[in-house]
Amino acid sequence: MVELVCAGRDPTDLAREFEPSAQAIRNWVAEADRQEGRREAKPSGAEAALSATEREEWLRLRRENRQLRLERDICYPA
């Protein structure tokens, strides 16, 4: 479903054609975007209690960590 939406299909049309709701499809697309780093994760629990400055730093460190993992995986593939 995620690939179909990324290819240009509308989640509402897909919901009519298949079983899941359009909102479920949108949620899957959002989650895939977060996993691929195209969208920041939603704050939860302790993250929501961070100040704006702390949250910016936390997000910067997450991006840096993701980049370092990518570089590591390129240099040392599994």
Long-range contacts (C-beta under 8 A, 24 or more apart in sequence): 1-25, 1-28, 1-29, 2-28, 2-29, 2-32, 5-29, 37-63, 37-66
